């Protein structure tokens, strides 16, 4: 498997990105100004993530997704660690990621990888998404923001 940054003009894996974020409008906005990376296996895109600068010291992981066929094999962790290494190489001091209050698996995943909860953006998903999002039987209302300090 190879992870690389998409080049200008290359097709963004929108269907994969929609697995982690149901708003095509928001995805298009952050992909346009961020950096999109893809994981490829035999020239097939099986994972992706997007990095977007927040300020001169912090970069945000806006989206991370793995093709359902390849989930449960550690690819998500590999993509996350790749994004952390990219952030270090680019000179950032911290990397942040936001996920929904109902995203129990993702909250555990990020914390297991060293991220700490730093803030809650109450009603984020009510303000930014026209349709209700329900995961694990819980309505997604609040954005939980986590941060990792880069060494």
N, C-alpha and C positions, 0 to 999 in steps of 0.2 A: 504494500500500500504506500502511496505517495501523497503528501499534503503539500499543496502549493497555492499561491495567491492567483486569483483570476486576473487575466490581463484585460486591458480596455477592449471593449467590443465582444468579449466572450459572453456566452449565455449564462445568466445568473440562475442557479438551481432553485427557482421560485417554488416549485412543488415541495421540495425538501424544506425550504425555509418556512413555508406555510404550516408544516407540522408543529413548529415551535411557536409560531405567531400567526393567528388567523387573519391579520389585517394585511392584505396585499398592498394597500396604500402606504402603511407605515413601513413595510419591508422595502418598498421601492424608494422611499425617502432616505432610509439609513444606508441602503446599499449604494445609492448614488453618491453619498458623501463619505462612506466608510470604505473599509477594505474587506473584500470577500475572499475566503479561503475555501478550497475544496479538498476532500480526501477522495482519491481515485484508486480503484482496483481494476486492473486491466482496462483502463480508459473509461471506466464507468464511475460516475460520481456517486459515492455511497455515504458521504457526510459533508457537512459544511459549517462554517461559522463566519460571523461578521464582527470586525472590530471598528470602533468609532471613537475618536478622540473627544473627551469631555473638556479637558483643559490641558495645560502644558505638562502636568504631572500625572494625570489620570486618563486611562483609556477604558472604554466600556465594551464588554462582550455583549453585543446586542442580540445575537441569535446563535444557537448551536443546535444542530439537528443531525440525526443519523437515520438512514434509510431503515425502515422497520425490519426488513429482511436481515439486517446486520446488527440489530440492537442486542444487547446482552453479551457482547463479546469484548467489551473494554474500549471500543472505538470512541465513545463519548469522552471517556477519560483521556484518551490519547489526543483527541481534538482540543480538549480543555488545556492539557499541559502544553500543547503546541501553541495555543493562543497566549498562554502565560509567557512562554519563551519568546514569542514574537514581541510581546509588550516589553519585556526586559531588553531585547535587542534594540528596540526603538527608543529606549531611554526613559520609559515611564516608571514612576515610583509605585503606583498602585493600579490594580485592575479591578473593575467593578462589574457586577452582573445583577440584573433584576429578574425576579420571577414572581409568579402569582402566589398569593396566600394559599391557594388550593393545590399548588404544585408540590405535593408532599415529597415525592421522589426526588425532584430537582433540588428542593431545599436540603434534603439529606446529602445528596450528591455533592453539592458545592461545599457544604460544611465539612464533609469527609476529606475534601481536597484542600482544606485550609482556609476557606473563605469564612468571614464573620459577618453577621447581620449588623448593619450600621444605620438603617433607616427604614421606615415604612411610609410609602406614599399612599395615603388613604384615598380610596375611591378612584385610583388610577384607571382601572379597567372599566369603570362606569363612565369616566370622562372621555376615554379614547376609543372605545369599542361600542358600536351601536347594538350589537347582539350580546345577550348574556353568555358568559363562558362558564361552563360547569365541568369540574374535574374531581374525581374521587367523591362524587356526591356533594361537593362544596361549591358554591358560587364563587368565582374568582372576582374579588373586589379590589384588593389592595396589592400594590407592588412591594415586594420585600427586596431591599437592595442589600447586596453582600459585597464585601471588599476583601481583597488579598493584597497585603503589602509585599512588594517585590524586593528581594534581597539584592 
